[in-house]
Amino acid sequence: MIVLTPILVQVAQEFGTSTAVAGQLRMVGGFVAGCAALVFGRYWRRIALRDLLLAGAVLLAVGCLVSAAAPTFLVLVAAQVPIGVAVALLISAGTTAAGEWAPARGRSVLARTLVGPPAAWIVGMPVIGLVAQTDWRLAFLVLPLVASLIVAGSLALCRPGTLPKARPIVRFSDLAHDPALRAWMIAETLAQSAWVGTLVFCGALYVEAYSTSSELTGVLLAIVAAAYIPGNLLASRMLRTWAPLQLLPWLAAGAALLVFATGLARTSIALTTVLLACLALVVGGRTLVAGAFALGTDPGRRLAVMGVRTAANQFGYFIGAAVGGVALVWGGYAALGAAFAAMFLGAAFVLAAFQWRQRDGGGSAARAPAG
């Protein structure tokens, strides 16, 4: 998902496109992943989680191989299709496994599961930046391809497990009729769009604003990612006192302020890195809190809600890459930061408005624990 971040400028130069256009590669992958997550969210109770994860790992390996060998930009675009489906399977089935395989400790296991992406970022960014000094195509082979093969091999040695008892298919429209879920889904889409859009273009920000090498860019992005993990763990502790829907508006508002400042304050590498690290800290907490809300839903709807969460994340790449590309062309990185700040603020407003309506109506949904 993040392999393009430190090599985006190199990819654009290789195929004679702009950075904004190259950033739309994640738009394609995000759209495919979002659609796949919604589809699988309805039907994958008929397939063991292990098999879903295995299929995702194999598709990811195929996408990486095609990306590394792509002779044209259109072939690289096409390679994002299997990668998009793989991401939908791996994220949705992986986070769902936290609740399905360890129901008594779902939130604790989820917190550790969600450390995986930033940990991969911390390890992966320097490695990708280093190999990209030789050739950006190696970035798809050295880490994501090897990782997908290791995951596929490990899963192949495991038993599929017993499928949960069959339950009725949960339709998206059924979820959307729940006021709390509806507000959460809208806010998730807006916040994820802002965050993943930032991920798509933050590597290019370093390269174009400070002329950093791909190697240094990878190291700086790893430093930023390191802040994500304590944010995740701090939020896990805050959930002992506060309900998820009470925390999410404040975290989104804080992220809005930080991403806006990042777009404006491009005076030094150190300042940009500090601002992005603070943003990662806040978003790390927001991601854990949003996941805790999803795990706290009724077990019969949990897979569908996790599918919606994955769809929001991946449609976020579609929306974030599209909006970010337009903003970058229109007003540079200052406009980029303003656009993503508006999305974070939109997420905060939706959840705050829901809680306000709940208080006016005497409801208690906003104060209910996530379970």
Stockholm file with secondary structure:
# STOCKHOLM 1.0

chainA/1-371         MIVLTPILVQVAQEFGTSTAVAGQLRMVGGFVAGCAALVFGRYWRRIALRDLLLAGAVLLAVGCLVSAAAPTFLVLVAAQVPIGVAVALLISAGTTAAGEWAPARGRSVLARTLVGPPAAWIVGMPVIGLVAQTDWRLAFLVLPLVASLIVAGSLALCRPGTLPKARPIVRFSDLAHDPALRAWMIAETLAQSAWVGTLVFCGALYVEAYSTSSELTGVLLAIVAAAYIPGNLLASRMLRTWAPLQLLPWLAAGAALLVFATGLARTSIALTTVLLACLALVVGGRTLVAGAFALGTDPGRRLAVMGVRTAANQFGYFIGAAVGGVALVWGGYAALGAAFAAMFLGAAFVLAAFQWRQRDGGGSAARAPAG
#=GR chainA/1-371 SS CCTTTTTHHHHHHHHTCCHHHHTTHHHHHHHHHHHHHHHHHHHGGGSCHHHHHHHHHHHHHHHHHHHHHCSSHHHHHHHHHHHHHHHHHHHHHHHHHHHHTCGGGHHHHHHHHTTHHHHHHHHHHHHHHHHHTTCGGGHHIIIIIHHHHHHHHHHHTSCCCCCCCCCCCCCHHHHHTSHHHHHHHHHHHHHHHHHHHHHHHHHHHHHHHHCCCHHHHHHHHHHHHHTHHHHHHHHHHHTTTSCHHHHHHHHHHHHHHHHHHHHHCCSCHHHHHHHHHHHHHHHHHHHHHHHHHHHTSCHHHHHHHHHHHHHHHHHHHHHHHHHHHHHHHHHHHHHHHHHHHHHHHHHHHHHHHHHHHHHHTTCCGGGSCCC
#=GC SS_cons         CCTTTTTHHHHHHHHTCCHHHHTTHHHHHHHHHHHHHHHHHHHGGGSCHHHHHHHHHHHHHHHHHHHHHCSSHHHHHHHHHHHHHHHHHHHHHHHHHHHHTCGGGHHHHHHHHTTHHHHHHHHHHHHHHHHHTTCGGGHHIIIIIHHHHHHHHHHHTSCCCCCCCCCCCCCHHHHHTSHHHHHHHHHHHHHHHHHHHHHHHHHHHHHHHHCCCHHHHHHHHHHHHHTHHHHHHHHHHHTTTSCHHHHHHHHHHHHHHHHHHHHHCCSCHHHHHHHHHHHHHHHHHHHHHHHHHHHTSCHHHHHHHHHHHHHHHHHHHHHHHHHHHHHHHHHHHHHHHHHHHHHHHHHHHHHHHHHHHHHHTTCCGGGSCCC
//
